[in-house]
């Protein structure tokens, strides 16, 4: 057994991040300012989008993006159930109805056939998730949206550095929402960003993220514009700060290095788990892609292992190995289950995966021997059940 606990994840912070944040503190400007502007520009350039709007969270991004696109009462938005509740919650809070579609049980990606099955005259948008860092099949979803006159919004919370058919997620013409939460491949502590191609949409999002006023604090106090301002429409307080952006700027410059490290560790997991048929791993998508390996997931099937997922996680905890749960099915959570009574027949794959999924430790500062230790403990757990 390990001497120390191996966490499920840990942010990779170097002296370069600490230095940049310290310089931001010493600059005298710590709220939204020049570092946020630089971060937006560098991130947009990295993914290949003309505009990026940095925010306090990806949830904030979904909120103002859906609002700016006119999502509201009487409308439906289709999304995956196997994800964090954030997109569904923002649809719900704007007065529209989230409609859950099923996933492909092999890849865990949103299933276009299931999406098409739940499209109605009230459907306004589809939000597929690039789950765990693998891209969903954007061309198919784009075709569905064009056929039915719908908006395609990409949930790119897991997809910093992910590529679909040779292009980075965020480079397409659909709005994409990224997350910089502490466990993500690139972190600002908390934070998010929307990439868009439409300049008018960008301007509306900039207004909505900061109260609805037409000038932010940096432009007013730095002397870039006259100090007056106007309220264009009621908005929110969702701006990213320069302290967060300072961290993000260095993380962005390291993202390829950190993703490469994640990829190598994931490949080692693959090799070491190959001879454990009890452990189910998601299949790679069949189209050209590049996985960013936000998380490494497996399924613990009680029929194969003699363990429930929660029993497995507890056994790993006893062996000083942290694990994650990504995710429970949103349609099975109390609020949505009681409010909408979603059809379980339409979401069988989501329920199957949600009952069995476990995330194993994966972060750039892990060592190869950590991966070996995790797999050795998995073997020990399985062996203990066979005895």
C-alpha positions as a Markdown table, in Angstrom:
| # | Residue | x | y | z |
|---|---|---|---|---|
| 1 | Unk | 0.0 | 0.0 | 0.0 |
| 2 | Unk | 1.1 | 3.6 | -0.7 |
| 3 | Unk | 2.6 | 5.7 | 2.1 |
| 4 | Unk | 0.7 | 8.8 | 1.0 |
| 5 | Unk | -2.7 | 9.4 | -0.6 |
| 6 | Unk | -2.8 | 9.8 | -4.4 |
| 7 | Unk | -5.5 | 12.3 | -5.2 |
| 8 | Unk | -7.8 | 12.0 | -8.2 |
| 9 | Unk | -6.5 | 15.2 | -9.6 |
| 10 | Unk | -4.2 | 18.1 | -8.7 |
| 11 | Unk | -3.5 | 21.3 | -10.7 |
| 12 | Unk | -0.1 | 21.7 | -12.2 |
| 13 | Unk | 1.3 | 25.0 | -10.9 |
| 14 | Unk | 4.9 | 26.0 | -11.5 |
| 15 | Unk | 7.0 | 29.0 | -10.4 |
| 16 | Unk | 6.0 | 30.7 | -13.7 |
| 17 | Unk | 2.3 | 30.8 | -12.7 |
| 18 | Unk | 3.3 | 32.0 | -9.2 |
| 19 | Unk | 5.5 | 34.8 | -10.7 |
| 20 | Unk | 2.8 | 35.9 | -13.1 |
| 21 | Unk | 0.1 | 36.1 | -10.4 |
| 22 | Unk | 2.5 | 37.9 | -8.1 |
| 23 | Unk | 3.2 | 40.5 | -10.9 |
| 24 | Unk | -0.5 | 41.0 | -11.3 |
| 25 | Unk | -0.9 | 41.7 | -7.6 |
| 26 | Unk | 2.0 | 44.2 | -7.7 |
| 27 | Unk | 0.6 | 45.9 | -10.8 |
| 28 | Unk | -2.2 | 47.6 | -8.9 |
| 29 | Unk | -4.9 | 46.3 | -11.2 |
| 30 | Unk | -6.4 | 43.0 | -10.0 |
| 31 | Unk | -9.9 | 43.0 | -11.4 |
| 32 | Unk | -10.7 | 42.6 | -15.1 |
| 33 | Unk | -8.1 | 44.4 | -17.1 |
| 34 | Unk | -5.2 | 44.0 | -19.5 |
| 35 | Unk | -4.4 | 40.4 | -18.5 |
| 36 | Unk | -8.0 | 39.3 | -19.2 |
| 37 | Unk | -7.8 | 41.0 | -22.6 |
| 38 | Unk | -4.5 | 39.2 | -23.3 |
| 39 | Unk | -5.8 | 35.9 | -22.2 |
| 40 | Unk | -8.9 | 36.2 | -24.4 |
| 41 | Unk | -6.8 | 37.0 | -27.4 |
| 42 | Unk | -4.2 | 34.2 | -26.8 |
| 43 | Unk | -6.9 | 31.6 | -26.1 |
| 44 | Unk | -8.9 | 32.5 | -29.2 |
| 45 | Unk | -5.7 | 32.3 | -31.3 |
| 46 | Unk | -4.9 | 28.9 | -29.7 |
| 47 | Unk | -8.2 | 27.4 | -30.7 |
| 48 | Unk | -8.6 | 29.3 | -33.9 |
| 49 | Unk | -11.6 | 31.5 | -33.1 |
| 50 | Unk | -11.8 | 35.2 | -33.9 |
| 51 | Unk | -13.4 | 36.1 | -30.5 |
| 52 | Unk | -13.2 | 34.9 | -26.9 |
| 53 | Unk | -15.2 | 36.2 | -23.9 |
| 54 | Unk | -13.7 | 35.3 | -20.6 |
| 55 | Unk | -16.0 | 34.7 | -17.6 |
| 56 | Unk | -16.1 | 33.7 | -14.0 |
| 57 | Unk | -17.2 | 30.1 | -14.9 |
| 58 | Unk | -18.4 | 28.0 | -17.8 |
| 59 | Unk | -21.8 | 28.0 | -16.1 |
| 60 | Unk | -21.9 | 31.8 | -16.4 |
| 61 | Unk | -21.0 | 31.2 | -20.1 |
| 62 | Unk | -23.9 | 28.9 | -20.7 |
| 63 | Unk | -26.2 | 31.4 | -18.9 |
| 64 | Unk | -25.4 | 34.5 | -20.9 |
| 65 | Unk | -24.9 | 32.6 | -24.2 |
| 66 | Unk | -28.4 | 31.0 | -24.0 |
| 67 | Unk | -29.9 | 34.3 | -23.0 |
| 68 | Unk | -28.2 | 36.1 | -25.9 |
| 69 | Unk | -29.5 | 33.5 | -28.3 |
| 70 | Unk | -33.0 | 34.1 | -27.1 |
| 71 | Unk | -33.6 | 30.8 | -25.3 |
| 72 | Unk | -36.6 | 31.1 | -23.1 |
| 73 | Unk | -40.1 | 29.9 | -22.1 |
| 74 | Unk | -41.9 | 27.5 | -24.5 |
| 75 | Unk | -38.7 | 26.3 | -26.0 |
| 76 | Unk | -36.6 | 23.1 | -25.5 |
| 77 | Unk | -32.9 | 22.5 | -25.6 |
| 78 | Unk | -31.5 | 19.0 | -26.1 |
| 79 | Unk | -28.4 | 18.0 | -24.2 |
| 80 | Unk | -26.7 | 14.9 | -22.7 |
| 81 | Unk | -27.8 | 13.5 | -19.3 |
| 82 | Unk | -24.3 | 12.1 | -18.6 |
| 83 | Unk | -22.6 | 15.4 | -17.7 |
| 84 | Unk | -22.5 | 18.0 | -14.9 |
| 85 | Unk | -26.0 | 19.7 | -14.4 |
| 86 | Unk | -24.7 | 23.2 | -15.4 |
| 87 | Unk | -26.1 | 23.4 | -19.0 |
| 88 | Unk | -29.5 | 21.9 | -18.1 |
| 89 | Unk | -29.7 | 24.2 | -15.1 |
| 90 | Unk | -29.1 | 27.3 | -17.2 |
| 91 | Unk | -31.8 | 26.2 | -19.7 |
| 92 | Unk | -34.2 | 25.6 | -16.8 |
| 93 | Unk | -33.4 | 29.0 | -15.2 |
| 94 | Unk | -34.2 | 30.8 | -18.4 |
| 95 | Unk | -37.6 | 29.3 | -18.5 |
| 96 | Unk | -37.0 | 26.7 | -21.3 |
| 97 | Unk | -37.0 | 22.9 | -20.9 |
| 98 | Unk | -33.9 | 20.8 | -21.0 |
| 99 | Unk | -34.5 | 17.6 | -22.9 |
| 100 | Unk | -32.1 | 14.7 | -22.3 |
| 101 | Unk | -30.9 | 12.5 | -25.1 |
| 102 | Unk | -28.9 | 9.2 | -24.7 |
| 103 | Unk | -25.3 | 8.4 | -25.2 |
| 104 | Unk | -23.4 | 5.8 | -27.2 |
| 105 | Unk | -22.6 | 3.1 | -24.6 |
| 106 | Unk | -19.2 | 2.4 | -26.3 |
| 107 | Unk | -17.8 | 5.9 | -26.5 |
| 108 | Unk | -20.0 | 7.8 | -23.9 |
| 109 | Unk | -20.6 | 10.5 | -26.5 |
| 110 | Unk | -24.0 | 12.0 | -27.2 |
| 111 | Unk | -25.9 | 9.7 | -29.7 |
| 112 | Unk | -27.2 | 11.7 | -32.7 |
| 113 | Unk | -29.9 | 9.1 | -33.3 |
| 114 | Unk | -31.2 | 9.6 | -29.8 |
| 115 | Unk | -31.1 | 13.4 | -30.3 |
| 116 | Unk | -33.1 | 13.2 | -33.5 |
| 117 | Unk | -35.7 | 11.1 | -31.6 |
| 118 | Unk | -36.5 | 13.8 | -29.1 |
| 119 | Unk | -36.5 | 16.8 | -31.5 |
| 120 | Unk | -39.9 | 18.5 | -31.5 |
| 121 | Unk | -41.3 | 21.8 | -32.9 |
| 122 | Unk | -40.3 | 23.4 | -29.6 |
| 123 | Unk | -36.7 | 22.5 | -29.9 |
| 124 | Unk | -34.4 | 25.5 | -30.3 |
| 125 | Unk | -30.8 | 24.2 | -29.7 |
| 126 | Unk | -28.6 | 21.1 | -29.2 |
| 127 | Unk | -25.8 | 21.1 | -26.7 |
| 128 | Unk | -23.5 | 18.1 | -27.2 |
| 129 | Unk | -20.6 | 17.4 | -24.7 |
| 130 | Unk | -17.1 | 16.6 | -25.8 |
| 131 | Unk | -17.1 | 14.0 | -23.1 |
| 132 | Unk | -13.8 | 13.4 | -21.1 |
| 133 | Unk | -11.8 | 15.2 | -23.9 |
| 134 | Unk | -13.0 | 13.1 | -26.9 |
| 135 | Unk | -14.9 | 15.1 | -29.5 |
| 136 | Unk | -18.5 | 14.4 | -30.3 |
| 137 | Unk | -19.3 | 13.9 | -34.0 |
| 138 | Unk | -19.8 | 17.6 | -34.8 |
| 139 | Unk | -20.6 | 17.1 | -38.5 |
| 140 | Unk | -23.5 | 14.9 | -37.7 |
| 141 | Unk | -24.9 | 17.3 | -35.2 |
| 142 | Unk | -24.4 | 20.2 | -37.5 |
| 143 | Unk | -26.4 | 18.4 | -40.1 |
| 144 | Unk | -29.2 | 17.8 | -37.7 |
| 145 | Unk | -29.2 | 21.5 | -36.8 |
| 146 | Unk | -29.3 | 22.6 | -40.4 |
| 147 | Unk | -32.1 | 20.1 | -41.2 |
| 148 | Unk | -34.3 | 21.3 | -38.3 |
| 149 | Unk | -33.3 | 24.9 | -38.1 |
| 150 | Unk | -31.6 | 24.6 | -34.7 |
| 151 | Unk | -28.6 | 26.2 | -33.0 |
| 152 | Unk | -25.6 | 24.1 | -32.1 |
| 153 | Unk | -23.7 | 25.0 | -28.9 |
| 154 | Unk | -20.6 | 23.0 | -28.0 |
| 155 | Unk | -20.0 | 22.1 | -24.3 |
| 156 | Unk | -16.2 | 22.2 | -24.5 |
| 157 | Unk | -15.7 | 22.1 | -20.7 |
| 158 | Unk | -13.5 | 19.0 | -21.1 |
| 159 | Unk | -12.1 | 19.9 | -24.5 |
| 160 | Unk | -9.2 | 22.3 | -24.2 |
| 161 | Unk | -6.8 | 21.0 | -26.9 |
| 162 | Unk | -9.2 | 18.5 | -28.2 |
| 163 | Unk | -9.3 | 18.1 | -32.0 |
| 164 | Unk | -12.1 | 17.0 | -34.4 |
| 165 | Unk | -11.1 | 16.1 | -37.9 |
| 166 | Unk | -7.8 | 18.0 | -37.6 |
| 167 | Unk | -9.2 | 21.2 | -36.1 |
| 168 | Unk | -9.3 | 22.3 | -32.5 |
| 169 | Unk | -12.5 | 22.5 | -30.7 |
| 170 | Unk | -13.6 | 26.1 | -30.6 |
| 171 | Unk | -12.4 | 26.8 | -34.2 |
| 172 | Unk | -15.8 | 26.0 | -35.7 |
| 173 | Unk | -18.6 | 28.5 | -36.3 |
| 174 | Unk | -20.6 | 27.2 | -33.4 |
| 175 | Unk | -20.3 | 28.9 | -30.0 |
| 176 | Unk | -18.3 | 26.8 | -27.6 |
| 177 | Unk | -18.1 | 27.1 | -23.9 |
| 178 | Unk | -14.9 | 26.1 | -22.1 |
| 179 | Unk | -14.2 | 25.6 | -18.4 |
| 180 | Unk | -11.1 | 26.6 | -16.3 |
| 181 | Unk | -12.2 | 25.0 | -13.1 |
| 182 | Unk | -9.4 | 23.7 | -10.8 |
| 183 | Unk | -9.6 | 20.2 | -12.1 |
| 184 | Unk | -9.6 | 21.1 | -15.8 |
| 185 | Unk | -6.6 | 20.7 | -18.2 |
| 186 | Unk | -6.1 | 24.5 | -18.0 |
| 187 | Unk | -7.1 | 26.3 | -14.8 |
| 188 | Unk | -7.7 | 29.8 | -13.6 |
| 189 | Unk | -9.0 | 28.5 | -10.2 |
| 190 | Unk | -12.5 | 29.1 | -11.4 |
| 191 | Unk | -13.4 | 30.5 | -14.8 |
| 192 | Unk | -14.7 | 29.9 | -18.3 |
| 193 | Unk | -14.7 | 31.3 | -21.8 |
| 194 | Unk | -17.0 | 31.4 | -24.8 |
| 195 | Unk | -15.6 | 31.3 | -28.4 |
| 196 | Unk | -17.8 | 32.9 | -31.1 |
| 197 | Unk | -17.5 | 33.9 | -34.7 |
| 198 | Unk | -20.3 | 36.5 | -34.7 |
| 199 | Unk | -19.2 | 40.0 | -33.7 |
| 200 | Unk | -22.6 | 41.2 | -32.7 |
| 201 | Unk | -23.0 | 38.1 | -30.5 |
| 202 | Unk | -19.6 | 38.8 | -28.9 |
| 203 | Unk | -20.7 | 42.4 | -28.1 |
| 204 | Unk | -23.9 | 41.2 | -26.5 |
| 205 | Unk | -22.1 | 38.7 | -24.4 |
| 206 | Unk | -19.5 | 41.3 | -23.3 |
| 207 | Unk | -22.4 | 43.5 | -22.2 |
| 208 | Unk | -24.3 | 40.7 | -20.4 |
| 209 | Unk | -21.2 | 39.5 | -18.5 |
| 210 | Unk | -20.8 | 42.9 | -16.8 |
| 211 | Unk | -24.1 | 44.3 | -15.6 |
| 212 | Unk | -25.2 | 45.3 | -19.1 |
| 213 | Unk | -23.2 | 48.5 | -19.1 |
| 214 | Unk | -21.5 | 49.6 | -22.3 |
| 215 | Unk | -18.0 | 50.1 | -20.8 |
| 216 | Unk | -16.1 | 47.9 | -18.4 |
| 217 | Unk | -13.9 | 49.2 | -15.5 |
| 218 | Unk | -10.6 | 48.8 | -17.3 |
| 219 | Unk | -11.7 | 51.0 | -20.2 |
| 220 | Unk | -13.2 | 53.6 | -17.9 |
| 221 | Unk | -10.5 | 53.9 | -15.2 |
| 222 | Unk | -7.5 | 53.3 | -17.5 |
| 223 | Unk | -8.4 | 56.3 | -19.5 |
| 224 | Unk | -9.1 | 54.3 | -22.7 |
| 225 | Unk | -12.6 | 55.9 | -23.0 |
| 226 | Unk | -14.4 | 58.8 | -21.2 |
| 227 | Unk | -15.4 | 57.8 | -17.7 |
| 228 | Unk | -19.2 | 57.9 | -18.3 |
| 229 | Unk | -21.2 | 54.8 | -19.1 |
| 230 | Unk | -24.7 | 53.7 | -20.1 |
| 231 | Unk | -26.8 | 50.7 | -19.2 |
| 232 | Unk | -27.8 | 48.9 | -22.4 |
| 233 | Unk | -29.8 | 46.1 | -20.7 |
| 234 | Unk | -29.8 | 44.4 | -17.3 |
| 235 | Unk | -26.9 | 42.1 | -17.1 |
| 236 | Unk | -24.9 | 39.9 | -14.7 |
| 237 | Unk | -21.6 | 40.1 | -12.8 |
| 238 | Unk | -19.7 | 37.3 | -14.5 |
| 239 | Unk | -16.3 | 38.8 | -15.4 |
| 240 | Unk | -12.9 | 37.1 | -15.0 |
| 241 | Unk | -10.3 | 38.9 | -13.0 |
| 242 | Unk | -6.7 | 39.8 | -13.9 |
| 243 | Unk | -5.4 | 37.6 | -11.1 |
| 244 | Unk | -7.2 | 34.6 | -12.6 |
| 245 | Unk | -6.1 | 35.6 | -16.1 |
| 246 | Unk | -2.5 | 35.8 | -15.0 |
| 247 | Unk | -2.7 | 32.1 | -13.9 |
| 248 | Unk | -4.5 | 31.3 | -17.2 |
| 249 | Unk | -1.9 | 32.9 | -19.4 |
| 250 | Unk | 0.9 | 30.8 | -18.1 |
| 251 | Unk | -1.3 | 27.7 | -18.1 |
| 252 | Unk | -2.2 | 28.3 | -21.8 |
| 253 | Unk | 1.4 | 28.5 | -22.8 |
| 254 | Unk | 1.9 | 25.1 | -21.1 |
| 255 | Unk | -1.3 | 23.4 | -22.3 |
| 256 | Unk | 0.3 | 21.3 | -25.1 |
| 257 | Unk | 3.0 | 20.1 | -22.7 |
| 258 | Unk | 0.4 | 19.3 | -20.0 |
| 259 | Unk | -1.9 | 17.6 | -22.5 |
| 260 | Unk | 1.0 | 15.6 | -23.9 |
| 261 | Unk | 1.8 | 14.4 | -20.4 |
| 262 | Unk | -1.9 | 13.4 | -19.8 |
| 263 | Unk | -1.8 | 11.5 | -23.1 |
| 264 | Unk | 1.3 | 9.5 | -22.1 |
| 265 | Unk | -0.2 | 8.6 | -18.7 |
| 266 | Unk | -3.5 | 7.6 | -20.4 |
| 267 | Unk | -1.6 | 5.4 | -22.8 |
| 268 | Unk | 0.1 | 3.7 | -19.9 |
| 269 | Unk | -3.2 | 3.1 | -18.2 |
| 270 | Unk | -4.4 | 1.5 | -21.5 |
| 271 | Unk | -1.5 | -0.9 | -21.7 |
| 272 | Unk | -1.7 | -1.9 | -18.0 |
| 273 | Unk | -5.4 | -2.5 | -18.1 |
| 274 | Unk | -5.4 | -4.5 | -21.3 |
| 275 | Unk | -5.3 | -7.8 | -19.5 |
| 276 | Unk | -8.1 | -7.0 | -17.1 |
| 277 | Unk | -11.3 | -8.0 | -18.9 |
| 278 | Unk | -13.4 | -7.1 | -15.8 |
| 279 | Unk | -12.6 | -3.4 | -16.4 |
| 280 | Unk | -14.6 | -1.8 | -19.2 |
| 281 | Unk | -13.0 | 1.2 | -20.9 |
| 282 | Unk | -14.7 | 3.6 | -23.3 |
| 283 | Unk | -14.0 | 3.1 | -27.0 |
| 284 | Unk | -12.2 | 5.7 | -29.1 |
| 285 | Unk | -14.4 | 7.6 | -31.5 |
| 286 | Unk | -14.2 | 6.2 | -35.1 |
| 287 | Unk | -13.6 | 9.6 | -36.8 |
| 288 | Unk | -10.3 | 11.5 | -36.9 |
| 289 | Unk | -9.7 | 13.1 | -33.5 |
| 290 | Unk | -7.2 | 14.1 | -30.8 |
| 291 | Unk | -8.1 | 13.3 | -27.2 |
| 292 | Unk | -7.2 | 15.9 | -24.6 |
| 293 | Unk | -7.6 | 13.4 | -21.7 |
| 294 | Unk | -9.4 | 15.6 | -19.3 |
| 295 | Unk | -10.3 | 12.5 | -17.3 |
| 296 | Unk | -9.6 | 8.8 | -17.6 |
| 297 | Unk | -12.8 | 6.8 | -17.0 |
| 298 | Unk | -13.6 | 3.1 | -16.5 |
| 299 | Unk | -16.7 | 1.2 | -15.8 |
| 300 | Unk | -17.1 | -1.1 | -12.8 |
| 301 | Unk | -19.7 | -3.6 | -13.7 |
| 302 | Unk | -21.0 | -5.7 | -10.7 |
| 303 | Unk | -21.6 | -8.7 | -12.9 |
| 304 | Unk | -17.9 | -8.8 | -14.0 |
| 305 | Unk | -16.2 | -7.6 | -10.8 |
| 306 | Unk | -18.5 | -8.6 | -7.9 |
| 307 | Unk | -18.4 | -5.0 | -6.8 |
| 308 | Unk | -20.6 | -2.0 | -7.2 |
| 309 | Unk | -19.0 | 1.2 | -8.3 |
| 310 | Unk | -19.3 | 2.7 | -4.8 |
| 311 | Unk | -17.7 | -0.4 | -3.2 |
| 312 | Unk | -14.9 | -0.2 | -5.7 |
| 313 | Unk | -14.2 | 3.5 | -4.9 |
| 314 | Unk | -14.2 | 2.7 | -1.1 |
| 315 | Unk | -11.7 | -0.1 | -1.6 |
| 316 | Unk | -9.5 | 2.2 | -3.6 |
| 317 | Unk | -9.8 | 4.9 | -0.9 |
| 318 | Unk | -8.7 | 2.3 | 1.7 |
| 319 | Unk | -5.6 | 1.7 | -0.5 |
| 320 | Unk | -4.9 | 5.5 | -0.5 |
| 321 | Unk | -6.0 | 6.0 | -4.1 |
| 322 | Unk | -8.5 | 8.8 | -4.9 |
| 323 | Unk | -11.1 | 8.4 | -7.6 |
| 324 | Unk | -13.8 | 10.7 | -9.2 |
| 325 | Unk | -17.4 | 10.3 | -10.2 |
| 326 | Unk | -18.0 | 11.8 | -13.7 |
| 327 | Unk | -21.0 | 11.8 | -13.7 |
| 328 | Unk | -24.4 | 10.8 | -12.3 |
| 329 | Unk | -27.1 | 11.1 | -14.9 |
| 330 | Unk | -28.8 | 14.5 | -14.7 |
| 331 | Unk | -32.2 | 13.1 | -15.5 |
| 332 | Unk | -32.0 | 10.8 | -12.4 |
| 333 | Unk | -31.2 | 13.7 | -10.0 |
| 334 | Unk | -34.1 | 14.7 | -7.7 |
| 335 | Unk | -35.1 | 18.0 | -9.3 |
| 336 | Unk | -35.3 | 16.8 | -12.9 |
| 337 | Unk | -36.7 | 13.4 | -12.0 |
| 338 | Unk | -39.6 | 15.0 | -10.1 |
| 339 | Unk | -40.2 | 17.8 | -12.5 |
| 340 | Unk | -40.1 | 16.1 | -15.9 |
| 341 | Unk | -40.4 | 12.3 | -15.2 |
| 342 | Unk | -38.0 | 11.6 | -18.2 |
| 343 | Unk | -38.5 | 8.3 | -20.0 |
| 344 | Unk | -36.0 | 5.8 | -18.7 |
| 345 | Unk | -36.5 | 3.7 | -21.9 |
| 346 | Unk | -34.9 | 6.5 | -23.9 |
| 347 | Unk | -31.9 | 6.9 | -21.6 |
| 348 | Unk | -30.8 | 3.4 | -20.9 |
| 349 | Unk | -27.2 | 3.8 | -21.9 |
| 350 | Unk | -26.8 | 7.0 | -19.8 |
| 351 | Unk | -28.2 | 5.1 | -16.8 |
| 352 | Unk | -26.0 | 2.1 | -17.4 |
| 353 | Unk | -22.8 | 4.1 | -17.6 |
| 354 | Unk | -23.7 | 6.5 | -14.8 |
| 355 | Unk | -24.2 | 3.6 | -12.4 |
| 356 | Unk | -20.7 | 2.2 | -13.2 |
| 357 | Unk | -18.4 | 5.0 | -14.2 |
| 358 | Unk | -15.3 | 5.9 | -12.2 |
| 359 | Unk | -12.5 | 8.4 | -12.9 |
| 360 | Unk | -9.0 | 7.2 | -12.1 |
| 361 | Unk | -6.2 | 9.6 | -11.1 |
| 362 | Unk | -4.9 | 11.6 | -14.0 |
| 363 | Unk | -3.0 | 14.9 | -13.9 |
| 364 | Unk | 0.3 | 16.2 | -15.4 |
| 365 | Unk | 2.4 | 15.9 | -12.3 |
| 366 | Unk | 1.7 | 12.2 | -11.8 |
| 367 | Unk | 4.5 | 9.9 | -12.3 |
| 368 | Unk | 4.5 | 6.6 | -14.3 |
| 369 | Unk | 4.9 | 4.7 | -11.0 |
| 370 | Unk | 1.7 | 6.3 | -9.8 |
| 371 | Unk | -0.2 | 4.8 | -12.7 |
| 372 | Unk | 1.5 | 1.4 | -12.1 |
| 373 | Unk | 0.4 | 1.7 | -8.4 |
| 374 | Unk | -3.2 | 2.5 | -9.3 |
| 375 | Unk | -3.4 | -0.5 | -11.6 |
| 376 | Unk | -1.8 | -2.8 | -9.0 |
| 377 | Unk | -4.3 | -1.7 | -6.5 |
| 378 | Unk | -7.2 | -2.3 | -9.0 |
| 379 | Unk | -5.8 | -5.9 | -9.5 |
| 380 | Unk | -5.6 | -6.4 | -5.7 |
| 381 | Unk | -9.3 | -5.2 | -5.3 |
| 382 | Unk | -10.4 | -7.6 | -8.0 |
| 383 | Unk | -8.3 | -10.5 | -6.7 |
| 384 | Unk | -9.7 | -10.0 | -3.2 |
| 385 | Unk | -13.2 | -10.4 | -4.6 |
| 386 | Unk | -12.2 | -13.7 | -6.4 |
| 387 | Unk | -10.9 | -15.3 | -3.2 |
